[in-house]
Amino acid sequence: MGFFKQGSIMEGLRTEYPEKFTSADKAFKNIQRGNKIYIGTAAGEPKHLVRSLMEYLNQNPQAFFDVDIYHVWTLLDDSDVFFEKYKRNFRIKSFFIGDTNRDAINKGDADYTPVFTSRIPNLFERKVFPIDIALVQVSPPDEHGYFNLGVGVDITKAAVENAGLVIAQVNSYMPRVHGDGFIHINDIDYIIPYDEPLPEYDFGKESEIALQVGRYVASLVRDGDTLQIGYGHIPLGVLSCLSHKRHLGIHTDLITDAIVDLIKKGVIDNSKKSINKGKTIGTYCLGSKQTYDFVNNNPSIELRRIDYVDNPMTIARHNKMTAINTVLQMDLTGQASAETLGSVFYSGITGFANFIRATLLAKQGKIIIAMKSTTRNGEVSKIVPTLTKGAGVSLHRGDVQYIVTEYGIAYLQGKNLRERAMELIAIAHPKFRPWLIEEAKKLNLIDQKQKFVPGPRGKYMEEYEAHRTTKTGLELLLRPIRISDETRVREFFNSLSDKSLYLRFFTPRAYVPHESLQDIITVDNAKGVSILAIIQGEEDDYEQVVGLGQYFINDSDYSAEVSCATSDNYQNNGIASALLTHLSYLAQKNGLLSFTASVLAENRSMVRVLKNIGFVHKSSSEGVIELEKLF
């Protein structure tokens, strides 16, 4: 059952405009050789008209030739037939690449135009892409004679406005959606009533890897953020991990089931948006019947023209704009391709770059690239030394901020090439990290003597992470050290006074050299644990190391030597106690029986801290006190 009963209004229009109501075959007789035809997008595709056009050509194979068909994304029932059987009659001209046209485009049997989708309406208006005939699907009219494009406004509204002839399938199953989709009967040339349920699209169930990526992304999303969600299973899967957030807003291309679910839960209410407050803004909608029911005549949902939604000036007006997208491949400097796999065209330009650039201009804007670390069932790394030859660069290395895989989060903004490479290697799949290290050395992105522990012994132990509040109320993140932490650890040691460095290393030091830093950040899990005490800023990219605790295992007796240092500016806050207590917990969990600690006798504050958490004096020799703690 559709949304509307085609009763008195349609009959009244049929009486008033009899010339507009006709059969599809009669309407198609207007198609001439060389015409440019536009077909609506996704669930807005007028499937009855497309099927009727195919049947018309079956009956009249020489009705027309050399026609160009423009579209963004159609859900074709039989794409092979569509491209092959009628190739003399028309050629497909796509603005996007998906499953239905990818092979044809890469074989040269169809055309792809790489263009920002936000620019297409202007190209229609300027007749760069002249539209002779638009085939669209609309809802039944209201009492004022206005039909509605329903779930497919995107570039379709501009195509209708610039077409020489508009042929509309009127479908009572098409919801009536607020926004820019209204079309008056005066702007429609032929009306073909035909009811059929809209195509439903299942984006699939999220894998455990996608959920892990989603959880990391969720940690970066702030309450009150306005979200753009890019194409692909990973960005869309992020939405299922946002149920605990509050007052989120939506300004994006595609409205999906997952977005509607969050609206129903009250997570998305658009109450904090700086423009279009209270409104979920998109350009088209694709999903289940329940989602189509939800957007029908819902004043909180608006589908707008794509040259408004994807306009950088519109995007940049949002405070706390957060753009979540994915890429196909990223190199170790941070540049990435979202369109091609080498020289193979895989996807489209869409509004990806517009949202990236404009989000950087937005107040408190945040760019997140979310992706699986591998593809082809784990056989190929998506983080690579250099982009595959022929790949198009969709994301400039100067624009990138957060990169998220199932192995963690890398922040690249403001990082140098060495830091970027190490940050990305740290979140690559573990089995590809040794290869990436060696390739990065060949490219001179990292030190030729960069140390690295491969395999499980070099794994980042996420389960060792903990949040603690010290006795003075200081909020700390305690986490294992990463191979990408050299700069953070160097800054930590540089914050120590000469006296503190002496107390930590038992010898005077002017600084801690690169070689020593390498030893500290390169942890072999079989030999010990190194934990950083970190203060995080309001923005997720800020991490200040204020403490470092380590233990190294003595295999002969299941004990470990423990050490700790705290930034001078944060001493007497309980940081050392928090670190040592956490290290004790981890040591017991890992089956150790005791800790020993060697401390200079003059380091009375550290001796006091150790005794307060259960260490006892064991021996003294030449100004060094040895303490012990049994578990």
Summary of the structure (lengths in Angstrom):
residues: 631
radius of gyration: 30.6
end to end distance: 70.1
largest distance: 108.2
contacts: 2179
relative contact order: 0.07
helix: 32%
strand: 25%
